[in-house]
């Protein structure tokens, strides 16, 4: 089974930066499309960024130009570089994955436990 473990969250002042990592195991990483999601207290979960097996990326409008999703296929690791952080970026951030070839574009079946990001 696919396992995802996030790390890198923490507390930072507005304008600061953080890098989130997600370690992938249990399947072939290169056949999975990955994404970052977040959920703030009292709000619905929202997609932040996604990356497909061909490296193409997409971002929520709220983070475009500030966040960058990337991956290291050799290390089975997903990253989210977050710059110019704002208080409204405060949320639990989750790594998620789907089989690029068997699952639909919104069918993220595998989820990490989340890592908290707090911006003050």
C-alpha positions in Angstrom: 0.0 0.0 0.0 1.1 3.5 -0.7 2.3 5.4 2.3 2.8 9.2 2.4 4.7 11.0 5.2 4.8 14.8 5.3 7.4 16.9 7.1 8.6 20.4 7.2 5.7 22.3 8.6 6.1 24.8 11.4 5.5 28.4 12.5 6.8 31.3 10.4 6.3 35.0 10.2 4.4 36.6 7.4 6.7 37.0 4.4 8.8 34.0 5.4 9.3 30.7 3.6 8.9 27.0 4.3 9.6 23.8 2.4 7.3 20.8 2.9 8.4 17.3 2.0 6.4 14.2 1.4 8.1 10.8 1.4 6.4 8.2 -0.8 6.6 4.4 -0.4 4.8 1.2 -1.2 4.4 1.6 -5.0 6.1 2.9 -8.1 6.4 6.7 -7.6 6.7 7.5 -11.2 3.3 6.1 -12.0 1.6 8.4 -9.4 0.4 11.9 -9.8 0.8 13.9 -6.7 -0.7 16.9 -5.0 -0.7 19.2 -2.0 -3.9 20.1 -0.2 -4.6 22.2 2.8 -7.4 22.6 5.3 -7.8 25.5 7.7 -10.0 25.3 10.8 -13.7 25.7 9.9 -12.9 25.6 6.2 -13.2 23.0 3.5 -10.1 21.2 2.2 -8.7 22.9 -0.9 -6.2 21.9 -3.5 -3.0 23.9 -3.5 -0.8 22.4 -6.2 -0.5 19.3 -8.3 2.1 17.6 -10.4 1.6 14.9 -13.0 3.9 12.1 -14.1 5.2 14.3 -17.0 6.1 17.0 -14.6 3.3 19.4 -15.6 2.1 21.5 -12.7 -1.0 23.4 -11.6 -1.7 25.8 -8.8 -4.5 27.3 -6.9 -4.9 31.0 -7.8 -4.2 31.9 -4.2 -0.7 30.5 -4.3 0.4 31.1 -7.9 3.8 32.9 -8.0 4.5 32.1 -4.3 4.4 28.3 -4.1 6.3 25.8 -6.2 5.6 22.0 -6.3 8.4 19.7 -7.4 9.5 16.1 -7.1 12.6 14.1 -6.9 11.7 10.8 -8.6 15.0 9.2 -7.6 14.2 9.8 -3.9 10.4 9.2 -4.2 9.8 12.6 -2.6 7.4 15.4 -3.3 8.1 19.0 -2.3 6.3 22.2 -1.8 8.3 25.4 -1.6 6.3 28.1 0.0 7.5 31.7 -0.2 6.0 35.0 0.8 3.8 33.3 3.2 0.6 35.0 4.5 -1.5 34.5 7.6 -4.2 33.1 5.3 -1.9 30.3 4.3 -2.2 28.9 7.9 -3.6 25.4 7.6 -2.9 21.7 7.9 -1.1 20.7 4.7 -1.6 17.2 3.2 0.3 15.3 0.6 -1.9 13.2 -1.7 -1.4 10.8 -4.5 -3.3 9.0 -7.2 -2.4 6.4 -9.9 -2.0 8.5 -13.0 -3.3 5.8 -15.3 -6.1 4.2 -13.2 -7.5 7.0 -11.2 -9.4 10.1 -12.4 -7.8 13.5 -12.1 -9.6 14.3 -8.9 -9.4 10.8 -7.4 -6.6 11.2 -4.9 -6.8 7.9 -3.0 -3.7 8.1 -0.9 -3.2 10.7 1.9 -0.5 11.6 4.4 -1.2 12.5 8.0 -0.7 16.2 7.4 1.8 18.8 8.6 0.8 22.1 10.3 1.8 25.4 8.8 1.2 28.5 10.9 1.9 32.0 9.6 1.7 35.0 12.0 
